[in-house]
Amino acid sequence: MARSSGVRGHRIGSGPAGESERGGDLVARVLVTFWCASGHSTPTRFAAEAVVPEEWECHRCGMPAGQDQENPPAATRVAPYKTHLAYVRERRSDADAEILLAQALAKLRGTAS
């Protein structure tokens, strides 16, 4: 005959069986709505004593959002992605590149100067 161990499965942190309330009191909160230039609203809860920032990131488009729906902050300009070669070309001229290439080829051929 199979025996039961009497241990029942519970989720982690559930507390004693039959406990319906959370452990501890929740801190007082305030709901603040931020608006982006695209017209999206981002409602966010902050602790009542917390300092609410002037700008917040829009959850839908990622643009900056402010608390004034009529005058949202302007979109920030995002610089395009640059490759490693683009950064190198900013620092080196074509003449520098030719010199470096000649030195590297000489080193590979074993005739370093």
C-alpha positions in Angstrom: 0.0 0.0 0.0 1.4 3.4 -1.0 2.1 5.8 1.9 1.7 9.6 1.7 4.5 11.7 3.2 2.0 14.5 4.1 4.1 17.1 2.3 2.1 19.2 -0.1 3.6 21.4 -2.8 3.4 25.2 -2.4 5.0 28.0 -4.4 8.0 29.7 -2.9 7.1 32.5 -0.5 3.5 31.5 -0.2 3.6 31.4 3.6 1.4 29.2 5.8 -1.6 27.6 4.2 -4.7 29.7 4.5 -2.9 33.0 4.8 -4.7 35.4 2.5 -2.9 38.7 3.2 0.6 39.7 2.2 3.4 39.9 4.7 3.9 43.6 5.6 2.3 46.8 4.7 2.6 48.4 1.3 4.2 51.8 1.0 2.0 54.7 0.0 2.2 55.3 -3.8 1.3 57.9 -6.3 0.4 57.3 -10.0 2.1 59.7 -12.4 1.4 59.7 -16.2 4.1 60.6 -18.7 3.4 61.6 -22.3 5.8 61.4 -25.3 5.8 63.4 -28.5 3.9 60.5 -30.3 1.0 60.8 -27.9 1.6 57.6 -26.0 0.8 57.7 -22.2 3.0 55.8 -19.7 1.4 55.6 -16.3 4.0 54.8 -13.6 3.7 54.4 -9.9 6.2 56.0 -7.5 6.5 55.9 -3.7 4.7 58.9 -2.3 7.9 60.3 -0.7 10.1 59.6 -3.8 11.2 62.4 -6.1 9.4 62.1 -9.4 11.7 62.7 -12.4 10.8 65.3 -15.0 11.3 62.8 -17.9 10.6 59.1 -18.2 11.1 56.7 -21.1 8.0 55.9 -23.1 7.2 52.2 -22.8 5.9 51.9 -26.4 8.4 53.9 -28.5 11.4 54.6 -26.2 11.2 58.4 -26.7 11.5 60.7 -23.7 8.2 61.5 -22.1 7.1 64.3 -19.7 4.2 65.0 -17.4 2.7 67.8 -19.6 0.6 66.2 -22.3 0.4 69.4 -24.3 4.2 70.0 -24.3 6.0 66.6 -24.3 9.8 66.7 -24.5 11.4 66.7 -28.0 12.8 63.5 -29.3 16.5 63.0 -28.8 18.7 62.5 -31.9 20.1 59.1 -32.1 23.5 58.8 -33.7 23.7 56.1 -36.4 25.7 52.9 -35.7 29.3 53.2 -36.7 31.5 50.3 -37.6 35.0 49.8 -36.3 36.4 50.8 -39.7 34.4 54.1 -39.5 36.1 54.9 -36.2 39.5 54.1 -37.6 39.0 56.3 -40.6 38.2 59.2 -38.3 41.5 58.8 -36.6 43.8 57.8 -39.5 44.4 59.3 -43.0 44.9 57.2 -46.1 48.7 57.9 -46.0 48.8 56.6 -42.4 47.0 53.5 -43.6 49.5 52.9 -46.3 52.4 53.2 -43.9 50.8 50.8 -41.4 50.0 48.3 -44.2 53.6 48.4 -45.5 54.9 47.8 -41.9 52.6 44.9 -41.3 53.4 43.2 -44.7 57.1 43.6 -44.0 56.7 42.0 -40.6 54.8 39.1 -42.1 57.5 38.6 -44.8 60.2 38.7 -42.2 61.9 41.8 -43.6 61.0 44.2 -40.8 62.8 47.5 -41.1 
